[in-house]
Amino acid sequence: MHKLLLFFVCLCLTLLGCKQEADVVITDPAANPPNILLIIADDLGKDAIAGFAEGTIKPTTPHIDALRNAGLLFSNVWVYPTCSPTRASIITGKYGYRTGVKWAGDALNSTENILPNYLQSATSNRYATAVVGKWHLAGEGISNFNPETLGIDYYAGLLSGAAQSYTQWQLSENGTNTSQNTYITEKFTDLAINWVAAQEKPWFLWLAYTAPHTPFHTPPANMHTQGNLPDYTTGMDPTPYYMAAIEAMDFQIGRLLESLPAEERANTTIIFIGDNGTPNQVAQAPYTSTTVKGSLFQGGINTPMFVAGAQVARVGTEASLITGTDLFATIAELAGVDLPEIYDSKSFKSLLTAAPATPLRDFQYSEKDDGTANSWTIRSAQYKLIVNANGNNNFYDLNADPYERVDLLAGTLSGAQMEAKAVLEAELDRIRN
């Protein structure tokens, strides 16, 4: 009977069902710990994936769509404007100014208690842990670092921020590097499939694709629907190449999920998230080339996140304010750790089964420091403030102006707006001090 129920749950997760409560059994993680799969897409904004109104050109992504339709779409997730600080915030549960990782290429201190290590210690080694794919937390030009020294059971992937090409790159595994010519998205998936198949206990897998990060390229023809693309050269429209890379990633996600036995799939929670906004070369309206990746505008830090599978009983859209740091506590709670809050992380696990009676967060925070511009941003349910170290600040009403066209500081603030700005300033001061 138990096997029949698990088969039915797995079947439900594969269907593009209507928007209603998901028929999912919520078990005690201590008695039946779920596997946890965190998939991070590199440079994927809301304008480049189905499910969001932003953008008009969308890739064909049946496997990601199935996840979205079987679970929750989170519409108000804030990360960082570049990849390294987003990854550091997820794996530590801390804001960038605490870890020193505030821009692409910054190195994570080896003293940080990262999520895989925390999971093992907090669950008495109940979980096997792996990170497969892009690391980009060891600094620039590092070729001999092994992330396993931080407390991960297994690491294999790309240490740097981007591959020379998707078919010529350096694989780091067991502390050694080897030259690869296998398409990188496929190789990461092969490594993930092989590791999962070898596990005999519950597992947490951090799968960080480089796709759809540059270089723009033509993936293998069987992995995309963009037609016969010639080799990309500067000056060509990069959009179909970008979309093809997303579709190839979706193809490989499908391979991974299909490799899981039915019972294992039914007991796996899947989180899919973009690490920052779309690159400026392929930005789509309502975003512009200056309000996407690298910026603190919504197009740079408000990215897609879908959660489906085990422990997810809701289907539809969730608009709660979430930050990338919150994945630390959430994944820990999914694994059975009683951890509603730690560091700068607040668990949103409760949202997977019931709509919130009160907000989990009243504010979101993000920041950037690229060596030239040093700035921070904070928002409430309605207003958003961007503060620059050089004194050039911006203030927006996101309810009336979701794409930040009208800087309220260019005019005269109403009494309510002045009060809201003061509240944001006070909260920003609290966070940073």
C-alpha positions as CSV (number, residue, x, y, z in Angstrom):
1,M,0.0,0.0,0.0
2,H,2.8,2.4,0.9
3,K,4.5,1.8,-2.5
4,L,1.2,2.4,-4.3
5,L,0.8,5.7,-2.5
6,L,4.3,6.8,-3.4
7,F,3.8,5.9,-7.0
8,F,0.6,8.0,-7.1
9,V,2.4,11.0,-5.6
10,C,5.2,10.7,-8.1
11,L,2.7,10.5,-11.0
12,C,1.0,13.7,-9.7
13,L,4.3,15.5,-9.7
14,T,4.8,14.8,-13.4
15,L,1.5,16.2,-14.5
16,L,0.9,19.8,-15.5
17,G,-2.1,19.9,-13.2
18,C,-4.5,22.7,-12.5
19,K,-3.9,25.3,-9.8
20,Q,-5.2,23.6,-6.6
21,E,-3.8,21.9,-3.5
22,A,-1.2,19.3,-4.4
23,D,-2.0,15.7,-3.3
24,V,1.3,15.2,-1.4
25,V,1.9,13.3,1.8
26,I,3.8,15.4,4.3
27,T,6.0,13.1,6.4
28,D,8.1,13.6,9.5
29,P,11.6,14.4,8.1
30,A,13.2,12.5,11.1
31,A,11.2,9.3,10.2
32,N,11.4,9.6,6.4
33,P,14.0,12.3,5.5
34,P,13.4,13.8,2.0
35,N,16.1,14.1,-0.5
36,I,16.7,17.7,-1.4
37,L,17.8,18.9,-4.9
38,L,18.8,22.5,-5.3
39,I,19.2,23.5,-8.9
40,I,20.9,26.9,-9.6
41,A,20.7,28.4,-13.1
42,D,23.4,30.9,-14.0
43,D,22.2,34.3,-15.2
44,L,18.5,33.5,-15.5
45,G,16.1,36.3,-15.0
46,K,12.3,36.3,-14.9
47,D,12.2,37.6,-18.5
48,A,13.9,34.4,-19.7
49,I,11.6,31.7,-18.3
50,A,7.9,30.8,-18.6
51,G,5.6,31.6,-15.7
52,F,6.4,35.3,-15.5
53,A,4.9,38.3,-17.4
54,E,8.3,39.8,-17.9
55,G,9.8,39.2,-21.4
56,T,8.0,38.0,-24.6
57,I,10.6,35.5,-25.9
58,K,10.6,32.4,-23.8
59,P,12.5,29.1,-24.1
60,T,10.8,25.7,-24.4
61,T,11.3,24.1,-21.0
62,P,8.9,21.2,-20.3
63,H,10.7,19.8,-17.3
64,I,11.1,23.2,-15.5
65,D,7.5,24.0,-16.4
66,A,6.3,20.7,-14.9
67,L,8.1,21.6,-11.6
68,R,6.4,25.0,-11.6
69,N,3.0,23.6,-12.3
70,A,3.3,20.9,-9.7
71,G,4.4,23.2,-6.9
72,L,4.9,26.9,-5.9
73,L,6.2,29.8,-8.0
74,F,7.8,32.4,-5.8
75,S,7.4,35.8,-7.3
76,N,9.3,38.0,-4.8
77,V,12.7,36.3,-4.3
78,W,15.7,38.6,-4.0
79,V,19.2,37.4,-4.5
80,Y,22.4,39.4,-5.4
81,P,23.2,41.1,-8.7
82,T,26.1,38.7,-9.6
83,C,26.7,35.0,-9.0
84,S,29.4,34.7,-6.2
85,P,27.5,36.7,-3.6
86,T,24.2,34.9,-4.3
87,R,25.9,31.5,-3.9
88,A,27.7,32.6,-0.7
89,S,24.4,33.9,0.8
90,I,22.7,30.6,0.1
91,I,25.5,28.4,1.4
92,T,26.1,30.4,4.5
93,G,22.7,32.0,5.3
94,K,24.5,35.3,5.7
95,Y,24.5,38.7,3.8
96,G,27.5,39.4,1.8
97,Y,28.9,42.1,3.9
98,R,29.2,39.6,6.7
99,T,31.2,37.0,4.6
100,G,33.1,39.5,2.4
101,V,31.5,38.0,-0.7
102,K,29.8,41.0,-2.3
103,W,30.7,40.7,-6.0
104,A,31.6,38.1,-8.6
105,G,35.0,36.5,-7.9
106,D,35.1,37.3,-4.2
107,A,36.4,34.4,-2.1
108,L,34.5,32.7,0.7
109,N,36.4,32.3,4.0
110,S,37.2,28.7,4.8
111,T,36.0,29.3,8.4
112,E,32.3,29.6,7.3
113,N,30.0,26.8,8.4
114,I,28.5,26.1,5.0
115,L,25.1,24.4,4.5
116,P,26.3,20.9,3.6
117,N,28.5,20.8,6.7
118,Y,25.8,22.2,8.8
119,L,23.3,19.6,7.6
120,Q,25.6,16.8,8.5
121,S,26.4,18.0,12.0
122,A,22.8,19.0,12.8
123,T,21.3,15.7,11.6
124,S,24.0,13.5,13.1
125,N,25.4,12.7,9.6
126,R,21.9,11.6,8.4
127,Y,22.5,13.2,5.0
128,A,25.0,12.6,2.2
129,T,25.9,15.9,0.6
130,A,27.3,17.0,-2.8
131,V,28.0,20.1,-4.8
132,V,28.2,19.5,-8.6
133,G,28.9,22.3,-11.1
134,K,29.9,25.9,-10.8
135,W,31.6,26.9,-7.5
136,H,33.0,30.4,-8.0
137,L,33.6,31.0,-4.3
138,A,37.4,30.4,-4.3
139,G,38.4,33.7,-5.9
140,E,39.7,34.4,-9.3
141,G,42.5,32.4,-10.9
142,I,42.3,29.5,-8.4
143,S,42.8,26.1,-9.9
144,N,43.8,23.8,-7.0
145,F,41.1,24.4,-4.4
146,N,38.9,21.5,-3.3
147,P,35.5,22.6,-1.8
148,E,35.3,19.3,0.0
149,T,37.7,20.7,2.6
150,L,34.7,22.9,3.7
151,G,32.6,20.0,4.7
152,I,31.1,18.6,1.5
153,D,31.1,14.8,1.0
154,Y,31.6,15.2,-2.8
155,Y,32.5,18.1,-5.1
156,A,32.9,18.0,-8.9
157,G,32.6,20.9,-11.3
158,L,34.0,24.2,-12.4
159,L,35.9,26.2,-9.9
160,S,35.8,29.5,-11.9
161,G,33.0,31.7,-12.8
162,A,32.7,30.8,-16.5
163,A,34.0,28.2,-18.9
164,Q,36.3,29.0,-21.8
165,S,33.7,27.3,-23.8
166,Y,30.9,24.8,-23.1
167,T,33.0,22.1,-24.7
168,Q,36.5,23.1,-23.6
169,W,36.7,23.5,-19.8
170,Q,38.5,22.3,-16.7
171,L,36.7,19.8,-14.4
172,S,37.8,19.9,-10.8
173,E,37.2,16.6,-9.0
174,N,38.9,15.1,-5.9
175,G,41.2,18.1,-5.8
176,T,42.6,17.6,-9.3
177,N,41.8,19.2,-12.7
178,T,41.2,17.5,-16.0
179,S,40.5,18.9,-19.5
180,Q,37.0,18.2,-20.7
181,N,35.3,18.3,-24.1
182,T,31.9,16.9,-23.1
183,Y,29.2,19.6,-23.2
184,I,29.4,21.1,-19.8
185,T,25.7,21.0,-19.0
186,E,25.6,17.3,-19.9
187,K,28.7,16.5,-17.9
188,F,27.4,18.1,-14.7
189,T,24.2,16.1,-15.1
190,D,26.2,12.9,-15.6
191,L,28.1,13.6,-12.4
192,A,24.9,14.3,-10.5
193,I,23.2,11.1,-11.8
194,N,26.2,9.0,-10.9
195,W,26.5,10.4,-7.4
196,V,22.8,10.1,-6.6
197,A,22.7,6.5,-7.8
198,A,25.5,5.6,-5.4
199,Q,23.8,7.0,-2.3
200,E,22.4,4.7,0.4
201,K,21.0,7.4,2.6
202,P,19.1,10.6,2.2
203,W,20.9,13.2,0.1
204,F,21.3,16.9,-0.5
205,L,22.6,17.8,-3.9
206,W,23.5,21.4,-4.9
207,L,23.5,21.3,-8.7
208,A,24.9,24.5,-10.1
209,Y,24.7,24.7,-13.9
210,T,26.8,27.3,-15.8
211,A,23.9,27.6,-18.3
212,P,22.8,30.0,-19.6
213,H,25.9,32.1,-18.7
214,T,28.1,33.3,-21.6
215,P,29.8,32.4,-23.8
216,F,26.9,32.3,-26.3
217,H,27.0,29.1,-28.2
218,T,25.1,26.4,-30.1
219,P,24.2,23.4,-27.8
220,P,23.9,19.9,-29.2
221,A,20.9,19.9,-31.6
222,N,18.9,17.3,-29.7
223,M,18.8,19.5,-26.6
224,H,17.1,22.6,-28.0
225,T,14.4,23.8,-30.3
226,Q,16.0,27.0,-31.6
227,G,16.7,25.5,-35.1
228,N,20.0,25.3,-37.0
229,L,22.1,27.9,-35.3
230,P,25.4,28.9,-36.9
231,D,28.4,29.4,-34.7
232,Y,27.9,32.5,-32.7
233,T,30.1,35.5,-33.5
234,T,30.0,39.0,-32.1
235,G,27.4,41.2,-33.7
236,M,24.8,38.4,-34.1
237,D,21.6,38.4,-32.1
238,P,22.5,36.4,-29.0
239,T,18.9,35.7,-27.9
240,P,18.3,32.4,-29.6
241,Y,21.7,31.1,-28.3
242,Y,20.8,32.2,-24.8
243,M,17.4,30.5,-25.1
244,A,19.0,27.3,-26.6
245,A,21.4,27.1,-23.5
246,I,18.3,27.3,-21.2
247,E,16.6,24.6,-23.2
248,A,19.7,22.4,-23.1
249,M,19.7,22.8,-19.3
250,D,16.0,21.9,-19.1
251,F,16.8,18.8,-21.2
252,Q,19.4,17.7,-18.8
253,I,17.2,18.4,-15.7
254,G,14.8,16.0,-17.3
255,R,17.5,13.4,-17.6
256,L,18.3,13.7,-14.0
257,L,14.7,13.5,-12.8
258,E,13.9,10.6,-15.0
259,S,16.9,8.7,-13.6
260,L,15.4,8.7,-10.2
261,P,13.4,5.6,-9.2
262,A,9.7,6.4,-8.6
263,E,9.9,6.1,-4.8
264,E,13.1,8.2,-4.6
265,R,11.6,10.9,-6.9
266,A,8.4,11.0,-4.8
267,N,10.5,11.7,-1.7
268,T,12.6,14.5,-3.2
269,T,12.1,18.2,-2.7
270,I,13.2,20.2,-5.7
271,I,14.2,23.9,-5.6
272,F,15.0,25.7,-8.8
273,I,16.4,29.3,-8.7
274,G,18.2,31.8,-10.8
275,D,21.3,33.3,-9.3
276,N,20.9,36.8,-10.7
277,G,19.2,38.6,-13.5
278,T,19.5,38.2,-17.2
279,P,22.8,39.4,-18.9
280,N,22.4,42.9,-20.5
281,Q,22.9,41.6,-24.0
282,V,19.7,39.6,-23.9
283,A,17.6,41.7,-21.5
284,Q,13.9,41.9,-22.5
285,A,11.3,44.6,-21.7
286,P,10.2,45.7,-19.2
287,Y,13.8,45.5,-18.2
288,T,16.6,47.4,-19.9
289,S,20.3,46.7,-20.4
290,T,21.1,48.7,-17.3
291,T,18.5,47.2,-14.9
292,V,19.4,43.5,-15.2
293,K,22.5,41.5,-14.1
294,G,24.9,43.6,-12.2
295,S,22.3,46.1,-10.9
296,L,20.2,46.4,-7.8
297,F,17.1,47.1,-9.8
298,Q,14.4,44.4,-9.9
299,G,15.7,42.9,-13.1
300,G,19.1,42.3,-11.4
301,I,18.0,40.7,-8.1
302,N,14.4,39.6,-8.4
303,T,14.8,36.1,-9.9
304,P,12.7,33.0,-10.5
305,M,12.3,30.3,-7.9
306,F,10.1,27.2,-8.1
307,V,9.7,24.6,-5.4
308,A,8.0,21.2,-5.9
309,G,8.0,17.6,-4.8
310,A,8.1,16.1,-1.3
311,Q,6.9,18.3,1.5
312,V,5.2,20.7,-1.0
313,A,1.4,20.6,-0.6
314,R,0.5,23.9,-2.3
315,V,0.3,24.7,-6.0
316,G,0.3,28.2,-7.4
317,T,2.0,31.5,-6.7
318,E,3.5,32.7,-3.5
319,A,4.3,36.5,-3.2
320,S,6.0,36.5,0.2
321,L,9.3,38.4,0.5
322,I,12.1,35.9,0.3
323,T,15.9,36.3,0.1
324,G,18.5,33.9,-1.1
325,T,19.8,33.6,2.5
326,D,16.5,32.0,3.4
327,L,17.4,28.8,1.6
328,F,19.9,27.9,4.3
329,A,17.2,27.6,7.1
330,T,14.6,26.2,4.7
331,I,16.7,23.4,3.5
332,A,17.8,22.6,7.1
333,E,14.1,22.5,8.2
334,L,13.3,20.2,5.2
335,A,16.0,17.9,6.5
336,G,14.4,17.8,9.9
337,V,16.4,20.5,11.8
338,D,14.2,22.7,14.0
339,L,15.6,25.9,12.5
340,P,13.0,28.7,11.8
341,E,15.8,31.3,11.8
342,I,19.6,31.4,11.8
343,Y,22.1,34.1,10.8
344,D,20.3,36.2,8.1
345,S,18.1,33.3,7.1
346,K,14.4,32.7,7.8
347,S,12.9,29.4,6.8
348,F,10.0,29.5,4.4
349,K,9.2,25.8,4.8
350,S,5.8,26.6,6.3
351,L,4.8,28.3,3.0
352,L,5.1,24.9,1.2
353,T,2.1,23.6,3.1
354,A,0.0,26.7,4.0
355,A,-0.4,30.3,3.1
356,P,1.1,32.6,5.7
357,A,-1.1,34.2,8.3
358,T,1.5,36.9,8.8
359,P,4.5,37.9,6.7
360,L,7.6,35.9,7.1
361,R,9.6,39.0,6.3
362,D,8.7,42.6,6.4
363,F,11.8,43.6,4.5
364,Q,14.2,42.3,1.8
365,Y,17.9,43.3,1.6
366,S,20.6,43.1,-1.1
367,E,23.8,44.8,-1.9
368,K,26.8,45.2,-4.3
369,D,30.3,46.3,-4.1
370,D,32.2,45.9,-7.4
371,G,35.2,47.9,-6.3
372,T,33.8,51.1,-7.8
373,A,30.2,51.3,-6.8
374,N,29.2,50.4,-3.2
375,S,25.5,50.3,-2.6
376,W,22.7,48.6,-0.8
377,T,19.0,48.2,-1.2
378,I,16.0,47.4,1.0
379,R,12.3,47.0,0.3
380,S,9.1,46.7,2.2
381,A,5.9,45.3,0.8
382,Q,5.4,48.5,-1.1
383,Y,8.5,50.7,-1.2
384,K,12.1,50.1,-2.3
385,L,15.2,52.3,-1.3
386,I,18.6,52.1,-3.0
387,V,21.4,53.8,-1.1
388,N,24.7,54.5,-2.7
389,A,27.9,55.2,-0.8
390,N,28.4,58.3,-3.1
391,G,25.1,59.7,-1.9
392,N,23.0,59.2,-5.0
393,N,19.9,57.4,-3.7
394,N,16.7,56.1,-5.3
395,F,13.3,55.5,-3.9
396,Y,10.4,53.6,-5.7
397,D,6.8,52.6,-5.1
398,L,6.9,49.0,-6.3
399,N,3.1,48.7,-6.1
400,A,2.5,51.6,-8.6
401,D,5.8,51.3,-10.4
402,P,7.1,47.7,-10.3
403,Y,9.9,48.3,-12.9
404,E,11.3,51.4,-11.2
405,R,10.6,54.0,-13.9
406,V,9.8,56.9,-11.5
407,D,12.3,57.8,-8.8
408,L,10.2,59.4,-6.1
409,L,13.2,61.4,-4.9
410,A,13.1,63.4,-8.1
411,G,9.9,65.0,-6.8
412,T,8.3,66.0,-3.5
413,L,7.5,63.1,-1.2
414,S,4.1,62.8,0.5
415,G,3.9,62.4,4.2
416,A,3.3,58.7,3.8
417,Q,6.2,58.3,1.5
418,M,8.5,60.2,3.8
419,E,7.4,58.0,6.7
420,A,8.0,54.8,4.6
421,K,11.4,56.0,3.5
422,A,12.4,56.7,7.2
423,V,11.3,53.1,8.1
424,L,13.4,51.6,5.4
425,E,16.4,53.8,6.4
426,A,16.0,52.6,10.0
427,E,15.8,49.0,9.0
428,L,18.8,49.3,6.7
429,D,20.8,50.8,9.5
430,R,19.7,47.9,11.8
431,I,20.7,45.3,9.3
432,R,24.1,46.8,8.5
433,N,25.0,47.7,12.0
